[in-house]
């Protein structure tokens, strides 16, 4: 049980970091096209937007 919770948390953390990296690689224009600014990236990742 404990191990599954830890693994699940690590997987979620890894997915969030990957998403943040991918969004960070976009240009400001591309971010604007999807309704984000560079400053919105961390909030969007946290909220799963």
C-alpha positions, 0 to 999 in steps of 0.5 A, spaced: 500 500 500 505 505 502 509 503 496 503 504 491 502 511 494 509 513 493 510 510 486 503 513 484 506 520 487 512 519 483 509 518 476 504 524 477 511 528 479 514 526 473 508 527 468 508 534 471 515 536 470 514 533 463 508 537 461 512 543 464 518 542 460 514 541 454 510 547 455 516 551 456 519 549 450 513 553 446 514 560 443 510 565 446 505 565 440 504 558 441 502 559 448 498 564 446 494 560 441 492 555 447 490 561 452 497 561 456 502 566 458 509 563 460 507 565 467 501 561 467 505 554 466 506 552 473 499 554 475 496 550 469 501 544 470 498 544 478 491 545 476 492 539 470 489 544 465 
